[in-house]
């Protein structure tokens, strides 16, 4: 933590506040990083959901086929497991409606992405580093790969993930995006420093 505070060149009178904010930011960034790494690839995610939808559709068809076999149909719906379902045909419809909702839920939960997962977790970590940097650093952030913010962001990323950022294609793109996508953060920081 001391190295991060030094890299950000936090003014001495703000060190305690900055250390508390940085501690919270590191903890949050680590949980985001873990969640992103646990997230399955879109193809795996979608395959599981497609299997659920397929099973629900197949079960619906099989239940509907029972109508053509009255004895089996009657025995199935009169089962004590269903409770009052066999007394009220609307509830039979509710069971089928629930299966239809399962199919719909599986379809809407699909990940529209294809192929490799975008490295949005990397961007989130760099965005958190940027938020800290503009609040507490004596330096003005720039999107250059050799600037003070870039050095801070790389160290922040390394602390959060336990991995050197250069092992994963660097962070140059994420650093540029953090600086260009967050003009409101700049404005807020400037207003705070003017007070």
C-alpha positions in Angstrom: 0.0 0.0 0.0 2.9 2.3 0.8 4.3 1.9 -2.7 1.0 2.8 -4.3 0.6 5.9 -2.1 4.2 6.9 -3.1 3.5 6.3 -6.8 0.4 8.4 -6.6 2.4 11.2 -4.8 -0.5 11.7 -2.3 0.0 14.9 -0.3 1.0 14.2 3.3 -2.1 15.8 4.8 -4.4 13.4 2.8 -2.4 10.2 3.4 -4.8 8.7 6.0 -7.9 9.4 3.9 -6.2 8.1 0.8 -5.0 4.9 2.5 -8.5 4.1 3.7 -10.0 4.8 0.2 -7.2 2.8 -1.4 -7.7 -0.2 1.0 -11.4 -0.3 0.1 -10.7 0.1 -3.6 -8.2 -2.8 -3.6 -10.6 -5.0 -1.8 -13.4 -4.2 -4.3 -11.1 -4.6 -7.3 -9.9 -8.0 -6.0 -13.5 -9.2 -5.7 -14.3 -8.0 -9.2 -11.2 -9.7 -10.6 -12.2 -13.0 -8.9 -15.7 -12.7 -10.3 -14.5 -12.1 -13.8 -12.1 -15.0 -13.7 -14.8 -17.4 -12.5 -17.2 -16.3 -15.2 -17.5 -19.0 -17.9 -16.7 -18.4 -21.5 -19.9 -17.4 -23.5 -20.0 -20.7 -25.4 -19.9 -22.7 -22.1 -22.4 -20.4 -20.4 -24.8 -20.6 -23.4 -24.4 -24.4 -23.7 -25.6 -24.9 -20.1 -28.6 -22.6 -20.7 -29.4 -24.3 -24.1 -29.4 -27.7 -22.3 -31.9 -26.3 -19.7 -34.2 -24.9 -22.4 -34.0 -28.1 -24.4 -34.9 -30.2 -21.3 -37.8 -28.0 -20.4 -39.2 -28.1 -24.0 -38.8 -31.9 -24.1 -40.6 -32.2 -20.7 -43.4 -30.0 -21.9 -43.9 -32.2 -25.0 -43.9 -35.4 -22.9 -46.5 -34.0 -20.5 -48.7 -32.8 -23.4 -48.4 -36.4 -24.9 -49.9 -37.8 -21.7 -53.3 -36.4 -22.9 -53.4 -39.1 -25.5 -53.1 -41.7 -22.8 -56.0 -41.0 -20.4 -55.3 -43.6 -17.8 -51.6 -42.5 -17.5 -52.6 -38.8 -17.7 -55.1 -39.2 -14.9 -52.7 -41.3 -12.7 -49.9 -38.7 -13.2 -51.9 -35.6 -12.3 -53.7 -37.4 -9.4 -50.4 -38.1 -7.8 -50.3 -36.8 -4.2 -47.1 -34.9 -5.1 -49.1 -32.3 -7.0 -51.6 -31.7 -4.3 -54.6 -29.8 -5.7 -53.4 -29.8 -9.3 -55.6 -32.7 -10.3 -58.7 -30.9 -9.0 -58.2 -27.7 -11.0 -57.1 -27.9 -14.7 -55.9 -24.3 -14.5 -53.1 -25.4 -12.2 -52.0 -28.0 -14.8 -51.7 -25.0 -17.2 -49.6 -23.3 -14.5 -47.2 -26.2 -14.5 -46.8 -25.9 -18.3 -46.6 -22.2 -18.0 -43.8 -22.5 -15.5 -41.9 -24.8 -17.9 -42.4 -22.2 -20.6 -40.9 -19.5 -18.3 -37.9 -21.8 -17.8 -37.4 -21.9 -21.6 -37.7 -18.1 -21.8 -35.4 -17.5 -18.8 -32.7 -19.7 -20.4 -33.0 -17.7 -23.6 -32.8 -14.3 -22.0 -29.8 -15.3 -19.8 -27.6 -16.2 -22.8 -24.5 -14.3 -23.3 -24.6 -12.6 -26.7 -20.8 -12.6 -27.0 -18.9 -15.0 -29.2 -15.4 -16.3 -29.0 -13.0 -14.9 -26.5 -14.3 -13.0 -23.5 -13.5 -9.3 -23.5 -11.2 -8.3 -20.8 -13.6 -5.9 -19.1 -12.3 -7.0 -15.7 -8.9 -5.4 -16.6 -10.7 -2.2 -17.5 -12.6 -2.2 -14.2 -9.4 -2.5 -12.2 -7.7 0.3 -14.1 -10.9 2.5 -13.8 -10.7 2.0 -10.0 -7.0 3.0 -10.1 -8.0 6.1 -12.1 -10.7 7.1 -9.6 -8.2 6.9 -6.8 -5.5 8.7 -8.7 -7.6 11.7 -9.6 -8.9 12.1 -6.1 -5.6 11.8 -4.2 -2.6 12.2 -6.5 -0.7 15.4 -6.9 -0.1 14.5 -10.6 -2.6 15.1 -13.4 -3.4 11.8 -15.1 -2.5 11.3 -18.7 -3.1 8.4 -21.0 0.5 8.0 -21.9 2.1 4.6 -21.1 5.0 6.2 -19.3 3.2 8.8 -17.2 2.6 8.8 -13.4 -0.9 7.4 -13.8 0.3 4.5 -16.0 3.0 3.5 -13.4 0.4 3.7 -10.6 -2.2 1.7 -12.6 0.3 -1.0 -13.4 1.3 -1.4 -9.7 -2.4 -1.2 -8.6 -3.3 -4.0 -11.1 -0.4 -6.1 -9.9 -1.5 -5.8 -6.3 -5.1 -6.6 -7.1 -4.4 -9.6 -9.4 -1.1 -10.8 -8.1 0.1 -10.8 -11.7 2.4 -8.4 -13.5 0.3 -6.5 -16.0 2.9 -7.1 -18.8 2.2 -10.8 -18.6 -1.3 -10.1 -20.0 -0.6 -7.8 -23.0 0.0 -4.7 -20.8 -2.5 -2.1 -19.8 -1.8 0.7 -22.3 -5.3 0.4 -23.9 -7.1 0.3 -20.6 -5.1 3.3 -19.3 -6.0 5.4 -22.4 -9.6 4.4 -22.1 -9.8 5.2 -18.4 -8.4 8.7 -19.0 -10.6 9.4 -22.0 -13.9 7.8 -20.8 -14.0 9.5 -17.4 -14.1 13.3 -18.0 -16.7 13.7 -15.3 -14.2 12.3 -12.8 -11.7 14.9 -13.9 -14.4 17.6 -13.4 -15.3 16.4 -9.9 -11.7 16.2 -8.9 -11.0 19.7 -10.1 -14.1 21.1 -8.2 -12.8 19.4 -5.0 -9.4 20.8 -5.4 -10.8 24.3 -6.0 -12.7 24.3 -2.7 
